[in-house]
């Protein structure tokens, strides 16, 4: 018997984008890899939520412009803390209020094959992570560093 692939956490939204002509990128098992993400240190913030859900108008604007991209339903991650910090530093130079929109801290945790699937990592260490239903990175990722004290 062939094992059935789990559903993605945002399967319905992904299917709507596919119906509009978007394609999911090629995805791979994370194989228990260590990953790094930006987060808010204060409790009550929505960490580990894709951009589309935080700002649905953004997706609608991208659809209207013909630039809809399934990556807005994924979580941005990095392969090393150094690469995440370097990317954050460049964002801070370009966007003064970046801490307000994506957080002021670095969080880290392990991504298992039961959590979801990932894209190929870019040279800067960035990759997108598509969560499976039931995945809750709030339970496995911990804040390790404040990124605004540099």
Helices and strands as residue ranges (DSSP letters): H 11-19, E 28-29, E 33-39, H 51-54, H 56-64, G 70-73, E 75-78, H 81-94, H 98-102, E 105-111, E 116-118, E 126-131, G 137-139, E 142-146
